[in-house]
């Protein structure tokens, strides 16, 4: 037996969630620092200030720096608006949220998140994914718990470019496949087993609602299907992640699909960070995982799903040529994301999987 505590996220979802922000924040203080991306602050800051009027003291908008890096965390920690704040408001996409979450951890300040795109689970999870200033992957920063509360404004999230939620589909269903594969032969603790089972909710709602949600978003409709997909991307994935990383390890929270993505960020010429979204590439790499793992029936299911929502199914769709693979595959095998696996993944396995996928899509 060992003693442990799990902190799960709180969240509000709907088109009126900003009206309740002060009620959640005031127990932690009155002074809030607004930190986020330029577009995110432009989209949300004025409405958020109006909701906090006369109850909270809000700082001027602060740009997070453009990359989720230790350098930007250190930069923000020196800002007077941050030093004088009681709480931090993280506003924007995953990198902005992860920067502010790390900042709050370093400074011991509560964080509230306001995602403006539904692309990752960053708004609710207890880990930050950090990068070097050049955009290459640095590593995870495990946090004592998730943000205090996430405010999922469906109007804002649905108004964002559709490609962000589209990419979020891939990052979300990867959670199920990676955690199931990495934990398959282990005797799991309660929280790890719970996390693996929760991860099914990262796949099943997407298969049921994902294609319809994409159609509704393109038509400007905030439907029940859109709400289900937003919750899957941001909340379901985060709860699974918190449970799977409770020991501050990545063994069950990542896997081959993420190893492919992080390996590709090591090659600046492929412009992973400039031309492609994280979940877009991870969703493609899930197909490679399923082929390596000989899950042929599920591979066909996910291939059909990717086709239905136009997630990548070919190397050319993520800017890679088959002749690039001999230098990419060794880098994939160096990623710690595949250290904990029920069997050793080899370069020949990867080469065969990429080849099979390319041949399937000819």
N, C-alpha and C positions, 0 to 999 in steps of 0.2 A: 504493500500500500504506500502511496505517497500523496501528499497534500497538493492540491492545485485549485486554481480559480479560473473560470472562463467568463469573459465579458463579451456579450453579444451586442450588436449595434441597435440603436433606436432609429426609427425613420418615420417620416410623414410623406404621404404621396397624395397628389391631387392638384387642382389648379388654383387652390386658395391657401396653400400651406404656408406662404410667407406671412400671412396675418398672425400666425401663432408663434413666430420666431422669438419675440421677447419673453414669452412665458417659459420657454425652454432655457433661455440664456441667462436671465436675471439671477437665478440661484448661484451663478458662477461669477457675476460681476456686470458692470455697466459699460465698460470701455471695450469696444470691439475694433480690431484691426481688419480691414478689408484687403485681402490679398488674392490675386488671381491673374488670369491671362487678359490681354487687352480686349479681345472680342467678348470674353465672358463678362468682364466688368461692365462693358458697354451694354450688354444684353440684360444684366440683372441688377447692377448696383443701384440704380435710381429707384427701382421698385422695392428693393430690399431696404434702402434707407427710409423710404416712405412708411414701410411697415414697422420700422423701429423708432419712428419719430416720437420725441418726448419721453421715450422709455430707455433708449440706449444711446450712448455717445459713440458715434461712428467716425473712424479715421478717414482720411483721404484714401483714394484707391492706390494700392501698391502693386506694381507688376512683380510677378514671382521670379522673373529672370529668364524665362524661356526654356529652361531645362531642369529636370528633377535631379539636381546635383548637390553635393555637399558644399560646393562653392556658393551656390545661390542660397542655401540654408544659412551659411555663415554671413552672407551679405545682408539678408533680411534680419538676422538677429541683431544687427547694428542699427537698424532703423529706429528712430525715436518713437514712431507710431506703434511699433511692435513692442518695444521695451516698456512703454507706458500702458499697454493694453492689459485687460483682464482675460480676454478670450480672443481667439483667432477665427476669422471667417475665411474658409478656403472656397474660392469661387472659380469654377472652370472645369477643364478636363482632367484626365488622370494624372498628368505630370504636375499640374498646378496643385492638385489636391495632395499628391504624395509629398511635394515640397513643403507644404504648410503642415501636414501631419508630422513630418520629421522635425520641422521647426518647433512645433508645439511640444514634442517629446523632449527636444534638447533644452527648451526653456521652461518646461513644466507648466505650460499654459493649455487650457482646454481648447479643443478644436471642434468647430461646427462646419459641416460641409454643405455646399450648394452646387451640385454638379450641373453643368449646362449642356453636357452631352452624355448619352447613355452608351458609353463605349467600353468601360471597364467597371470593376467592382471597387475602385479606389475610394469612393465616397463612404463606404461602410466597413472596410477591412482594416486589420491591425498590422499591416505591413506596407512599407513604401518601397517601390522599385526605383532604384537610383541609377543614374547614368553618369558617365564622364562628360565634361563640357563639349566634347566632340560628338556626342550622341551615342557612343558605344556603351554597352551594358557594363555597369559597375557591380551591382549586387543588391540583395534585399536588405532593408533596415527593418528589423522586427520591433514592433511597438508593444507597450504593456497592454493596450486595448485599442478598440476602434475609436473613431471620433465620437463625441458625446451624442450627437444626433445628426442625421442627414435629412435634408429637405429636398424632396424630389418633386419639383414643380413640373407637372406633365406638360403644361403649355410651353415652357421654356425648352424642355427636352425634346418635345415633338417639333418645335420650330427650328431646331438645329439641323444642319445639313444631314440628309438621310444616311450618308455614307458612314457616319459615326456609329449609329445604332447598327447598321449593316455589319460593320467590323466587330461590334460588340457581340454579335451572334457567335462568331468564330471563337473568340476568347472565352465565351461562356461555356459552350458545349465541350471545349477542351478540358475544362475542370473535371467533368465526369470521366472522360476516357483516360486522362492522365492519373487521376487518383485511383481509379479501379485497377489500372495496370500496375502501378507502383506498389499497391498494397496487397496484391492478389495472394501472395504466399505467406503473409505475415499474420501473427496472432496480434490483433489490434487492441489498443486500449479503448475504453468506452468512447472517449472524445474523437479518436481517429476513426473508429467504426461509424460513429454518428456522422462525422464529416463526409465519409465515403458515401453513406446513404443519402445525406442531404444533397450531395453532388448530382444525384439523379434528377433533382429539380433544376439543374443547370442544362439538362438535355431535353427532358420530356415536354416542358411547356414550349420550347422553341420548335420542336418537331410539330407540335399541335398548332401553335399560333404564329410562328415566325413568318411564314410566307404571306399570310393575311395581314399581319402587322406592317410588313414592308409596303404592301399595296395601299393600306390605309394612310400611312405616313406620306407616301407620294401624292395621295389625293387630299392631304391636309386634314385628315380625320384623326382625332385622338380617341380611338376606340378601346373597348375592353381588351382586345387582343394586343394593342400597343401597350397598355398598362401592364399586362401580364409579361410581356417581353422586357419592359423596363425593370420590373421587379426581379425577373430572372437574372438579368445582366448585373444589376447593382446589388441586390439584396441576397438572392439565393447563393450566388457565387461567393459573396463576402462571408456569409455564415459558414459555408463549407471551408473556405480558406482559413478562417479563424480557428476552427476546430482542427483542421489538418496541420496547422503550424503552431499549435499550443505549446509544443516543446521547443519552439524557435528553430525548427529544422524545416527543410524544403522537401524532405523525402517523398511525402504524399501530395504535395501541393503543386507539383510541376512534373514535367516529363519530357518525352521526346518532341512533342509539338513545340514547346517553348524552347527546347534546345536548338531546334532548327532556326527559329526566329533570332535568338540571341547570337547564334553563330553568324548569321547573315549580317547583323549589325557590325561585325568585326571587319567587314569589307566595305569601305566607304564608296567604292565604285558602284555598288548595287543600290545605293540611295534608299535603304530601307526606311529611314526616318523621314526622308523628304517626300518620297513618292508613294509610300504604302503605310497603312495603319497597322498597328500591332496585331489586332484581332483578325484582320484580313489575312495576314501571313500565317498566324497560328491556326486559323480555320483550314487553310490549305494543308498545313503540316499535320493536322489530325488525320488526313487521308493517308499520309505516309506512315503514321503510327499504326493505323488499322491494318495496313498491308504488312508492315514488319511483324505485327502481332497475329497475323493470319486470321483476322476477324472478317472474313470475306463477306458474310451477309450484312454485317453492320457497315462495312466499307461501302457496299452498294447503297445502303440507306443514306449514308452521309454524302456520298457522291451525288445522289439524286437531290438531296436537300441543298447542297452547295449550288448545284445547277439551278434549282428553283428560285434561289435568292441571289444568284450570280456572284457567289463567293468563288475565289479562284479554284480551279481544278487542273491548271497546267502551269508549268514553270514560267512560260512566257508571260503569264498574267501577273507574275510578281517580279518580272525583269531579269529572270535567270535563264541562261542557255544550258542545254545538256552538257556542253563541253566545259562549263564552269564547275560541274559537280566534283571532279577529282580534287580540287583544292578546297571545296566547301565541306565535303563529308568528313575529313579528318578533324576539322574545327568543331563540327557537331558533336563528335565523340569526346571532345575535350570539355564539353559543357557539364557542369555539376548536376544539371537537371536530370541526367540519366544515370547518376551514380547509384540510385536505389531503384533497382528494376528486378523483376523475377528471373531475368536471364541477361547475359551480356549481349549488348547490341554491337554488331560488327559493321565495318565499312561495307562489306559485301551485302549484308542485309539491307542497308540503306540504299546502296546502288540498285539492288534488285527492285526495291519498293518504288524508287523514283522512276525506274525504267518501266515498271508495270503500269504506273499511273499515266505516264506519257503515252504508252501504247493504248491504254484504255480510251484516252481522249483524242486519239487521231481520227 
